[in-house]
Amino acid sequence: MGAGPDRFERLQNRLHRRGAGARQAAIESPAYFLAFDLWCRSGTGTAHWPYLQRRDALEELFRQQW
């Protein structure tokens, strides 16, 4: 299924669910987070950094977290 308004509505409906209802909603309408740039790290603005430096910092952040 595409990323139309109906998908966004289902995602919004997940906000108010708890417990088993939340688990079932996550199965029926999974959500994903996609980061492709880093604008701030540890309180330091990175917007003035070259893109590749921001990208490297983002990848390092995910290596540390996962």
Secondary structure, 3 states (H helix, E strand, C coil): CCCCHHHHHHHHHHHHCCHHHHHHHHHHCCCCCCCCCCCEECCEECCCCCHHHHHHHHHHHHHHHC
